[in-house]
Amino acid sequence: MTAAQDTARTVPGGRTAALDSEPSVNLPLNPIDEVFLAMDGEQTLVQGQFLRFHGKAPSLDQLHDHLAERLPRLPRLTHRPVTDRRGAFRVPSSGFDLRDHVRLMRLPAGTELDDVLTALVRRPLGDNGPLWSIDLVHGYAPGEYAVCYRVHHCLEDGLGAAHVATVLFGDTPHPGRTPASGEREGRRRGPLFTAGPGELLHGVASVGRGMVRGLLPGRLWPRAQCPAPENLAMCSTSATRRELVKLGREFGGTVNDAFLMALWGALAAWSTTDDGCHDVRSVFRASPVPVRMPLSTRHIGEEDAVGNHLTTVVVTLPRRELPPAQAFAQLVDSTQRMRRNGLRPASRALLALLPGGLIRWTVKRLLSPRASPLYASNYSLPTSLSFRGDPVVDAIPLGVLLPGNALSVTLLSCGSRVQVSFLYDRRLPGAQRLAALWRKTLDDELHALGALPAV
């Protein structure tokens, strides 16, 4: 690894200039970042947001100039991960050029949205420099264009990627916090202990149970083959936050509970399709199915913290033969106990206090595909994102597919709109129906409540 150099940025006109707010030092990756960096199947560990705008598509130069104005707020985007005998680091990328990361994707008119998303998740980030890209996508629909930010999971978790999107497309010229001179961008600034001793002890016990589950799962789930980029595919659907709030409240739950309840129904309908095939769907015919979900360990005011600041928890979906009302009650009880178990504050403290090697070993156990065949996440974007006066009308999440998992699902809220997307191996029979099945389950449950008129 070469000595650190002053970070540079590209400004309108093609010049480069130093980012004075970023010190020329190598920043160690935290142990969770290192786990994601070391995982196989890099293409499946790229996440992001597909931001849709109504209006005339800008030129690539217009997008580049807009991003160049805001790049000084995000020195992280000029860094790349490297590994040597001393460890893994985030280092300033010598000769960084913004144009290497801003690309154009022009598609034929009438291209289906899921085909657009699939083309994006198959697109590599590039071999050199910082592991992120921004694609300007247009042509697929009249009067619409999109900007898609994608980043490798070793550099950002979901909330970190959301912060980057907020800074780049917030409705003020310079949203977010500017690192002071000599200060490392995005350092955690909140207190180490965010709960009392009793809750912390309960949380430590929860971490221990998660490790045991990773090492000795009740059922040894088969490890799926990591798909080649050409086999990655996406499907998506939309809902309103009001619909999920309505369903969740009916059973004393949350938006996340409604999201998982619709997932329960979608997986049941998909996996029991009787077409004579015996394939990986049999994994999801089992009852119950454990789903791994990330939980942020960020404190208030740490939305700009660089890297991964999270832990994970397993939520077990109810048995498929249960009536929906009973299944939902079980699910809500499970997630409420999860929120009370102190896992979040305990994980925050342990990540700061334990040796890096022990944390890496623990995270690998917690992410084991043998303990859970599915990864599901849920996060939000602010409502005030725009570009050249065109507001964001929708934001679709591009999730990650953990090695050994057959598929993943992500919910992204943006104002009153909610988008749900599935990332999967296209060799899974019928997997392209999962988003539609999720939406159908939500509709069926809302109809049963009388919340929507029958079709």
N, C-alpha and C positions, 0 to 999 in steps of 0.2 A: 504494500500500500504506500503510495507516495505521500509526501508531506501535504498537509492541508493548504489550500490556496484560497485567496479571496474569492467569494462567490460572485458571479457575474450574472447580469440579466440582459436580455435583448430589449431594446427600446424602439419605438417607431423610427423607421429609417434604417434599421439593421445594426445600429451601434450597440455596443455592450458597455455596461457601467457597473461598478461595484455596488453591492447592497450593503450600505454602511451599517445597517442595523444588525447585521449578522456577524458574529465573531468568526475568524478563520481558525476554527478548531474542529476536531473530529468528535462527534457526539455518539457515545455508545448506544447501540440498540438495546432496548430493554429485553429481558428474557423471553417475553411473549413474542416480540418482534422476531427474535432469533428463531423461534420455533416455526413461525410462518415462513421465514426466509429459507429454512432448511427443508421444508416439506417438498415432496415431489409434485409434479404436475403444476408448474407455475401458472399455466394458462387458466387453470380453474380457480386460482386464488386471487383473481383480479376483480375488484368490486367497483361500484360507482353508481351514478344517477344519470338517467336519460331525461333531460329537461326539454319539454315541448313548449314551443312558442307559436302563437298565431301572428302572421305577418309575412313580409317579404324577406327571404333569406338574405343575410348580409354576405359580403365577400369574405374570403379567408383573411385578407389584410385587415378588414374592419374588426374581425374577431381578435386577430393577433394584437392590434393596437389597444383594444379594450383590455385584454389580459395583461399586456405589458405595463399598463398604468397601475394595475393592482398587484402585480407580482411582488413589489417591495414589501407588501404586507404578509407575504407567504414565503420567506426564505427557504422553508422546508422543500418547496418545489424545485429548488436548484441543487438538492442533495441526492446522492445515490448511496445504496447500501453496498458495503464491501466487507469481506471477511479475511482475516489473516491469523497468524498464530496467537495474536493477543486478544482476538475476539471479533465481534461484528460491530461495525460503526456506520454512522450516517456522515458522509463526507461531502464537502463542496465539490461539485462536478466541474472540472477544469474545462473551459471553453463552452460552458453551457449556452445553448442557443434555443430560445423559446420556439422558433420555427420548427425545430426537430420534434416538438411535442404537440403541435397544432396541425390537424390534418382535415382534409375534406373527404366526405363520403357522399357522392351523388348517386342516387338510386332511381330506377325506373318508376315512372308514375304508376300508382296502383299497387306498389309493393306493400304487402300486409305488415302491420306493425310488428307482429311476432317474428317475421322474417327479417325486419330491420334489426331488432334486438339480437337475433341469432347471428346475423352478420357481424355485429359489434363484438359479441363475446368470443367470436372466433378470431378476431383481429389481434395480432400480437402487439405488445407495447413497444417492442424494440429491444435490441441487445445491449445498447450502451446508454449510459447516463441515467438520470432519475427514472424510476419505474412508474410513469404515469403518462397519460395522453388526454387530449381534448379533441373530439371529433365534431366537426360541423356537418350535420346530416340534413340533406334536403332532396327534393324531387319526388319523394314517395307519396306526398299528398299535397294538393293545391292549397296555397295560403298558409302553409305550416312549415316549420323547420325545427330542428332540435340541436342542442349542444349536449354532448355526452362526455362527462368526466369519469375517467377510470384510473384506478391506482392499485398497486399490489398491496395485499393485506399486511405484508411485513412493514409497510410504512404508515398505514392508517387503519384504524377500525372504522365502523360505520359512522359514529359520531364525529370522528376526525374528518372523514370525507365530507360529511354534511357541513362542517365548519368551513372547509375549503370552498365548497360550492356557495356558501353564504357570503364569503369575502369576495369571491369572483363576480357574483351576480346579485349582491345585495343592492337595495334601492338607494343607498348613499354611496358617494364616491369611494369612501374608505371605511367600510364597516369592519368591526372587529378591533382587536387590540394590537398596537404596534410594539414590537419588542424594543425595549430601551437599549441604548448603545451599550455593548458589552454583555447583554443579557441573552441567554439561550432562548430561542423561540419556543413557546409552548411548554415550558417546564411546569409540572404540577405545583400549584401554589397553596392548595387547601390544606387543612390539618391532616395529620397522619391517622389519628383515631377519630372516627366520625360516629361512634356509638359508645354506649357504656360497657363496663366489663362483662355484665351478664350477656348482653347481645353479642359481644365479640366472642365469648366462649362458645355460645351456641353456634355462631358462624364458623368457628374453627372446627367444631364437630361436623358441621355440614360439609366443609371442605374434605374432611377425612372420609365421610361417607361417599363423597364423589370419587375420591381416589380408589376406594374399595370397589365401587361400581365399575371403574375403569379397568381395574386389575382382575376382578372376579365378578363379571356381570351375571345376572340371573339367567340370561340366555346369551349365548355367544353368537352374535349376529355376523353373517358372512360379510367379508370385505369385498366391495365392488371394485371392478377394474377401473383404473383412472382413464377416462376417455381422451382420445386424441383431440386436438382443437377442432378438426372437421366433424367430430361427433357431438360437440356441444350444441345445445339448442335451448331456446327459451320460449315460454308462453306466459301470457299475462292477462289480467282482468282488472276491472275497476269497481269501486264501491264508494259510498259516501261515509264520512265519519259518523254522521247521524245514524246511519243504518247499524253500524257496529256498536255505537253507544246504546241504541235501543235494545239490541239483542243482549248485550252484556248486562245492562241494568235489569232486565227482566229476570235474570237468574242471580243477581247480586254480584256480577262480575264486571270486567273491564273490557276495553276495546281489544286488548290482547287475548282475553278469554274467548271473545267472539271470533277472532281470527283463528284461534286454535280449534274451536268447535267446527268451523267451516272446513278446516283442514282435515279434521277427523272424518267428516262426511265424504270429502273428496277422495281421501285415500281408500276408504271403504268401498266406494263405488268403483274406483279405478282398479283396485287389486282383485276384486271378485268378478271382474268381467269374464264371462264363460266363453272363451274362444279356443279352448283346447290347448293353449300354450302353457308350458311350465317354464317360467323365467323368474327374474328377480322380483317380480310382483309378489311372489310367494312370501317374500320377507315381510311385506306389508299386509299380508293376510293374517299374520299372527296377531294375537290379541292378548294383552295390550301392547302398543308400540311406543318405545321411549323416543322422545324428541329432544335434541340438545339445543339450548337457547343461550345466547350470550347475554350477560348483564354488565352494564357499564359500572366501573368503579370510580368514575370521575366525580369530583365534588363540584358544587356550584361555583361557576366562574372558571372552570377548567375545560370549557368546550374547545379551546384552541390547543390543548395539550397534544403534543406530537406523538404519534405511535399508537400502540394498542394498550388500552387501560380497561381491561375487562376480565370477567370470570365467566364461567358457564354453569348452567344448571340443567338437569334433565327433568322434563315434564312428561309424564306418561299419559298417552291418550287412552281414553276409556275403552272397554271391550266393545267390539262392534255390534254385539247382539243386544246391547242395552237400548231402551227407548231414549230418544234425544234428550228429553227433560232430565232423566236420571243421569245420562252421560254428562250433560252440561253441569249438573250439580257436583258430580265427582271432579270434573275438571276445575271448576271454580274453587272447590275445597283444596285441591292440590296446589294451585297457583297462589292462593292466599297463604297457605303454610310456607310456601317457598319464599314469599315476600317477607314473612316474619322470622325467617330462620337466621338472620344476621349474616348471610353469606356475603353480601356486597361489602359492608364495612370490614369484615374480617379478612376478606380477600385483599382489599386495599392495603391493610396493615401488613399482611403476610408478604405481599409482593414487594413491599419496601424493606422488610426486615430480613427475609430469608436469603441465603446464598443463591446466586444466579443459576448454578447447576441444579440445585434442588427444585427451583421454580420451573426450569425447562423440563425436567423429568416429570414433574407433577402435571404441567400443561399437556404434555404428550399423552399422559394417561387419561386426562380428562377429555381429550379430543379423540380418544380411540374409537374407530368405527365399529369395533367389536362390541362396544357398550351401547351404541345408538346408531341406527342406520340413516338418520335424517337430521339436518341442521336447519333451524328456523330462526329468523331474526325479525326485529320490529323496531323502527326508529322514525324520526320526523325531520322535515325541513321547514324553515320559516315560510310564511306566506308571501313575503315581500320581495321575491326574486324577480329580476327583470333584465332585459338586455336591449339597449337603445330605445327604451320606452315600451317594448313589448313585454308584458308580464308572462311569467311562467303559468301555463294553464294546466299542466300535469307534470308529475315527476315519477318516473318508473324506476324501481331499484334494479340494479344488476348485482345479484348476490354472488357468493363464492360456493364452490363445490369442494368440500374437504376431501382429501384423499381417502378412499375407502367407502365414501358415501355415494349412493346412487343418484340422489337428487337433493336439492335444497329449495327453500321457499323463503321469501322476504316480503314483508309489508312495509311500505313507505307512506307516511301521511304528509300531506302538504296542504294546509288550510282545511277546507271542507272535503277535499278529495283524498281518496286512499287508493293506492295501486298495489297489487299483489302479483309477484312474478315467481315462476318456477324455473330453476336452472337444472338441466338434466342431460343424461346421455341419450341421444336420439335413438339408440338401439333398444331403449326400453319400450316395449309395445304399448301404444296408447298413452304415453306420457304427455303428448301434446294436448290431451284433453283435461289435464289436471286443473288448469286455471278455470276452465269453463265449469268443471265439476265443483270447484270451490265456490264459484258464484252461484251455482244452482243450489248447493246446500244452504248458503246464506239466504237465498230467496225463499226456499222451502220453510226455513225456520221463521223468517219474518212473516210469511203468509200465515203460518200456524198461529202467530201472535196477533194476526189481524193488522200488522203494521203496514202491509202493502196490499193493494188490490190483487185478487187472483187474476191470472192471465187466462 
